[in-house]
């Protein structure tokens, strides 16, 4: 059996591909000509050059493929041309679903996001049964992933064996880009976080989230969604964990959301004038207005999914960022002292 993995050059996708290869499976990864291939170093996998936006290349990529893990996504909170996000996340997903149908794949695992589920509700924590709308999605990334998930659901209803997984916030080693979540860790380690806002997310070790994908491919029910999550934590709790791991001081100032919004607005204007990416994306500030806590028990019941300690995953992330040059000298010295203690 041959498995195609998209997004293997990214954070979560690289872990999915490595776990498949570690089990001795034949893995093919879809890479673009411009992809950063560092995440593939040492991976035993066939590399196929193509693009989700090029339907013809996807047909060729799926030759002799039995199973697909579609992990690729354009995950960013700001884009000079937002259309690019929709082309990758919506059009690309639609293209791959159609190519998989034509190729007769036996299982298609689509990686959505917890953002399509973790919307404010008064009656308990959101879970896979929570119905949301595109109007509740904040920003282009969330809207594009909501639309792509709808494409996956419609494909399942039409007979394609699609299982949907909704990762929460993966943390751990191997986040080369880094992702917006990884950037929080890097900014903390480099002393670029003077304060924080009152928000929260569900965090999961990236290795366990990847393992959940494999479980979904084996045990997931067609047309069902599975949240691959760990612990619901406030941002303050995560920053305190990072302080204990790194030996650096956690920020003490809690900024009101209104102050953060004004700061993001000013940064957006300055960034536009300077032609650079904003340091404080407005979409990120808007997302932080509510805690994205969820009930992730369904995956444990139906898939046998389990997760390890978040503190240890953050520790692996800190060590990886330090070892790969993401941490300035002052922060690196503090991390080294904390590890030696």
C-alpha positions as CSV (number, residue, x, y, z in Angstrom):
1,X,0.0,0.0,0.0
2,X,1.3,3.4,-1.0
3,X,0.3,6.6,1.0
4,X,0.4,10.1,-0.3
5,X,1.1,12.9,2.3
6,X,0.6,16.5,1.5
7,X,2.1,19.1,3.7
8,X,5.1,16.9,4.6
9,X,7.4,19.9,4.4
10,X,5.4,21.5,7.2
11,X,5.3,21.1,11.0
12,X,2.5,18.5,11.5
13,X,2.7,16.9,8.1
14,X,6.4,16.1,8.5
15,X,5.5,14.2,11.7
16,X,2.7,12.3,9.9
17,X,5.0,11.3,7.1
18,X,7.8,10.2,9.5
19,X,5.5,8.1,11.6
20,X,4.1,6.4,8.5
21,X,7.7,5.7,7.2
22,X,8.7,4.4,10.6
23,X,6.0,1.8,10.4
24,X,7.6,0.6,7.1
25,X,4.9,2.0,4.9
26,X,5.6,3.2,1.3
27,X,5.2,7.0,1.5
28,X,5.0,9.5,-1.3
29,X,5.2,13.2,-0.4
30,X,3.9,16.1,-2.5
31,X,6.2,19.0,-2.7
32,X,6.2,22.2,-4.6
33,X,9.3,23.4,-6.6
34,X,9.7,26.2,-4.1
35,X,9.2,24.1,-0.9
36,X,11.7,24.3,1.9
37,X,12.8,20.7,2.2
38,X,14.5,20.7,5.6
39,X,11.6,18.9,7.3
40,X,12.2,16.0,5.0
41,X,15.9,15.4,5.9
42,X,16.5,11.7,6.5
43,X,12.9,10.8,5.6
44,X,12.5,7.6,3.6
45,X,9.9,8.7,1.1
46,X,9.4,9.3,-2.6
47,X,9.2,12.9,-3.5
48,X,6.7,14.0,-6.1
49,X,6.9,17.6,-7.4
50,X,3.4,19.1,-7.9
51,X,1.0,21.7,-6.6
52,X,-2.5,21.4,-5.1
53,X,-3.6,24.2,-7.4
54,X,-2.5,22.1,-10.4
55,X,-5.2,19.4,-10.9
56,X,-3.1,17.6,-13.6
57,X,-0.2,17.2,-11.3
58,X,-2.4,15.7,-8.6
59,X,-3.7,13.0,-10.9
60,X,-0.1,11.9,-11.5
61,X,0.8,12.1,-7.8
62,X,-2.0,9.7,-7.0
63,X,-0.9,7.0,-9.4
64,X,-0.8,3.7,-7.4
65,X,-1.8,5.5,-4.2
66,X,-4.2,3.7,-1.8
67,X,-4.5,6.3,0.9
68,X,-4.1,10.0,1.3
69,X,-3.3,12.2,4.3
70,X,-4.1,15.8,3.2
71,X,-2.2,17.8,5.9
72,X,-1.1,20.7,3.7
73,X,-2.5,24.2,4.5
74,X,-1.6,27.8,4.1
75,X,-1.5,28.6,7.8
76,X,-0.9,32.3,8.4
77,X,-2.8,35.1,10.0
78,X,-1.8,37.8,7.5
79,X,-1.3,37.7,3.7
80,X,-0.6,40.6,1.3
81,X,-2.9,38.7,-1.1
82,X,-5.6,36.8,0.9
83,X,-6.7,35.0,-2.3
84,X,-3.6,32.9,-2.0
85,X,-4.9,31.4,1.2
86,X,-8.2,30.4,-0.4
87,X,-6.4,29.0,-3.5
88,X,-4.3,26.7,-1.4
89,X,-6.8,25.7,1.3
90,X,-10.1,25.6,-0.6
91,X,-9.3,25.1,-4.3
92,X,-6.4,22.9,-3.5
93,X,-8.5,20.7,-1.3
94,X,-11.3,20.5,-3.8
95,X,-8.8,19.5,-6.5
96,X,-7.2,16.8,-4.4
97,X,-10.6,15.3,-3.4
98,X,-11.6,15.1,-7.0
99,X,-8.3,13.5,-8.0
100,X,-8.6,11.0,-5.2
101,X,-12.1,10.1,-6.4
102,X,-10.9,9.5,-9.9
103,X,-8.0,7.5,-8.6
104,X,-10.2,5.3,-6.4
105,X,-8.3,5.8,-3.1
106,X,-9.5,3.7,-0.2
107,X,-9.2,6.3,2.5
108,X,-8.7,10.0,2.5
109,X,-7.8,11.7,5.9
110,X,-8.4,15.4,5.7
111,X,-6.7,17.7,8.2
112,X,-9.1,20.5,9.1
113,X,-8.6,22.6,12.2
114,X,-10.3,23.0,15.6
115,X,-11.1,26.5,14.6
116,X,-14.2,25.2,12.7
117,X,-15.5,23.8,16.0
118,X,-14.1,26.0,18.8
119,X,-16.7,28.8,18.6
120,X,-18.2,30.5,21.6
121,X,-21.2,28.6,23.0
122,X,-23.0,28.9,26.3
123,X,-23.9,25.3,26.9
124,X,-20.6,23.6,27.6
125,X,-17.4,23.1,25.6
126,X,-17.7,22.7,21.9
127,X,-17.2,19.3,20.4
128,X,-17.6,17.5,17.0
129,X,-21.3,17.9,17.2
130,X,-21.1,21.7,17.4
131,X,-22.5,23.3,14.2
132,X,-20.9,26.6,13.2
133,X,-21.1,28.9,10.2
134,X,-18.6,30.7,8.0
135,X,-19.8,34.0,9.6
136,X,-18.4,32.8,12.9
137,X,-14.9,32.2,11.4
138,X,-12.5,35.1,12.1
139,X,-10.1,35.9,9.4
140,X,-9.1,34.4,6.0
141,X,-7.3,31.3,7.4
142,X,-10.3,30.2,9.4
143,X,-12.8,31.0,6.7
144,X,-10.8,29.1,4.1
145,X,-10.5,26.0,6.4
146,X,-14.2,26.1,7.1
147,X,-15.0,26.1,3.4
148,X,-12.4,23.4,2.7
149,X,-14.0,21.2,5.5
150,X,-17.3,21.6,3.9
151,X,-15.8,20.4,0.6
152,X,-14.5,17.3,2.4
153,X,-17.9,16.6,4.0
154,X,-19.7,16.9,0.7
155,X,-17.1,14.5,-0.8
156,X,-17.8,12.0,2.0
157,X,-21.6,12.3,1.4
158,X,-21.0,11.6,-2.3
159,X,-19.2,8.3,-1.5
160,X,-15.5,9.2,-1.1
161,X,-14.1,7.5,2.1
162,X,-13.2,10.8,3.8
163,X,-12.4,11.1,7.5
164,X,-11.8,14.5,9.0
165,X,-9.4,15.3,11.8
166,X,-9.5,18.7,13.7
167,X,-6.1,19.3,15.4
168,X,-6.1,21.8,18.2
169,X,-2.7,23.5,18.8
170,X,0.3,21.2,18.2
171,X,3.5,22.0,20.0
172,X,6.9,20.3,19.8
173,X,10.0,20.0,17.7
174,X,10.3,20.5,13.9
175,X,8.4,23.7,13.4
176,X,10.7,25.2,10.8
177,X,8.5,28.0,9.5
178,X,7.6,28.6,12.4
179,X,3.8,28.5,12.6
180,X,1.9,31.3,14.4
181,X,1.9,29.2,17.6
182,X,5.6,28.4,17.2
183,X,6.2,32.1,16.8
184,X,4.8,32.7,20.3
185,X,7.4,30.3,21.7
186,X,10.2,31.9,19.8
187,X,9.2,35.4,20.7
188,X,9.0,34.3,24.4
189,X,12.5,32.8,24.2
190,X,13.9,35.9,22.6
191,X,12.3,38.3,25.1
192,X,9.9,39.8,22.7
193,X,6.7,39.3,24.8
194,X,6.3,42.3,27.1
195,X,2.8,41.1,28.1
196,X,-0.1,38.8,27.2
197,X,-3.9,38.9,26.7
198,X,-6.5,36.8,28.5
199,X,-7.0,34.0,26.0
200,X,-6.7,30.2,25.9
201,X,-6.2,27.3,23.5
202,X,-6.2,23.6,23.6
203,X,-2.6,22.3,23.2
204,X,-1.5,18.8,22.0
205,X,2.0,17.3,21.5
206,X,2.7,17.3,17.8
207,X,3.9,13.7,17.8
208,X,0.6,12.6,19.4
209,X,-1.4,14.7,17.0
210,X,0.4,12.9,14.1
211,X,-0.3,9.6,15.7
212,X,-4.0,10.5,15.8
213,X,-3.9,11.0,12.1
214,X,-2.8,7.4,11.6
215,X,-5.5,6.2,14.0
216,X,-8.1,8.1,12.0
217,X,-6.8,6.4,8.9
218,X,-7.3,3.0,10.5
219,X,-10.3,3.4,12.7
220,X,-12.1,6.6,11.8
221,X,-15.6,6.5,10.5
222,X,-16.3,8.0,7.1
223,X,-17.8,11.4,7.2
224,X,-17.0,11.9,10.9
225,X,-14.9,14.6,12.5
226,X,-12.4,13.9,15.3
227,X,-10.8,16.6,17.5
228,X,-7.1,15.7,18.1
229,X,-6.6,17.7,21.3
230,X,-4.8,17.6,24.6
231,X,-5.2,20.2,27.4
232,X,-7.2,23.4,27.6
233,X,-4.7,26.0,28.8
234,X,-4.7,29.8,29.1
235,X,-1.9,31.7,27.5
236,X,-0.7,32.7,30.9
237,X,-0.4,29.0,31.9
238,X,1.6,28.2,28.8
239,X,3.9,31.2,29.4
240,X,4.5,30.1,33.0
241,X,5.4,26.6,31.7
242,X,7.8,28.1,29.2
243,X,9.4,30.2,32.0
244,X,9.9,27.0,34.1
245,X,11.4,25.2,31.2
246,X,13.7,28.0,29.9
247,X,14.7,29.8,33.0
248,X,13.4,33.0,31.5
249,X,10.9,35.3,33.2
250,X,7.3,35.1,32.2
251,X,5.7,38.4,31.2
252,X,3.8,39.9,34.0
253,X,1.6,42.5,32.3
254,X,-1.9,41.4,31.2
255,X,-3.0,43.7,28.4
256,X,-6.7,44.4,27.9
257,X,-7.9,43.3,24.5
258,X,-8.7,46.9,23.5
259,X,-5.1,47.8,24.1
260,X,-3.9,44.9,22.0
261,X,-6.3,45.8,19.2
262,X,-5.0,49.4,19.1
263,X,-1.4,48.1,19.1
264,X,-2.2,45.8,16.2
265,X,-3.9,48.5,14.3
266,X,-0.9,50.8,14.6
267,X,1.4,48.0,13.7
268,X,-0.7,47.3,10.6
269,X,-0.4,50.9,9.4
270,X,3.4,51.0,10.1
271,X,3.9,47.6,8.4
272,X,2.0,48.7,5.4
273,X,4.1,51.8,5.0
274,X,7.3,49.8,5.5
275,X,6.2,47.0,3.2
276,X,6.6,44.2,5.8
277,X,4.5,41.6,7.5
278,X,2.8,42.9,10.7
279,X,4.4,41.8,14.0
280,X,0.9,41.8,15.7
281,X,-1.6,40.4,13.2
282,X,-5.1,41.9,13.6
283,X,-6.6,38.5,13.0
284,X,-4.7,37.0,15.8
285,X,-5.9,39.7,18.2
286,X,-9.5,39.2,17.1
287,X,-9.2,35.5,17.6
288,X,-7.8,35.9,21.1
289,X,-11.1,37.5,22.3
290,X,-12.4,34.1,23.2
291,X,-10.8,31.0,24.6
292,X,-10.7,28.1,22.1
293,X,-11.3,25.4,24.6
294,X,-12.9,22.1,23.4
295,X,-14.1,18.7,24.5
296,X,-11.7,16.3,22.7
297,X,-13.0,13.0,24.2
298,X,-14.6,11.5,21.0
299,X,-11.2,10.7,19.5
300,X,-10.2,8.9,22.7
301,X,-13.4,6.8,22.7
302,X,-13.5,5.9,19.0
303,X,-9.9,6.0,17.9
304,X,-8.0,5.2,21.0
305,X,-6.3,8.5,20.8
306,X,-4.1,9.7,23.8
307,X,-1.7,12.5,24.4
308,X,1.3,13.1,26.6
309,X,2.2,15.9,28.9
310,X,2.1,19.4,27.3
311,X,5.0,20.5,29.5
312,X,7.3,17.9,28.0
313,X,6.2,18.8,24.4
314,X,7.0,22.5,25.2
315,X,10.3,21.4,26.5
316,X,11.1,19.5,23.3
317,X,10.0,22.6,21.3
318,X,12.3,24.9,23.4
319,X,15.3,22.6,22.9
320,X,14.6,22.3,19.2
321,X,14.3,26.0,18.6
322,X,17.5,26.6,20.6
323,X,19.4,23.9,18.8
324,X,18.3,25.2,15.4
325,X,19.3,28.9,15.8
326,X,15.9,30.5,16.6
327,X,17.0,31.8,20.0
328,X,19.3,34.8,20.4
329,X,22.4,34.4,22.6
330,X,20.9,35.8,25.8
331,X,17.9,33.5,25.6
332,X,20.0,30.5,24.6
333,X,22.3,31.0,27.6
334,X,19.3,31.1,29.9
335,X,17.9,27.9,28.4
336,X,21.2,26.2,28.8
337,X,21.4,27.2,32.4
338,X,17.9,25.9,33.1
339,X,18.7,22.6,31.4
340,X,21.9,22.3,33.5
341,X,20.1,23.0,36.7
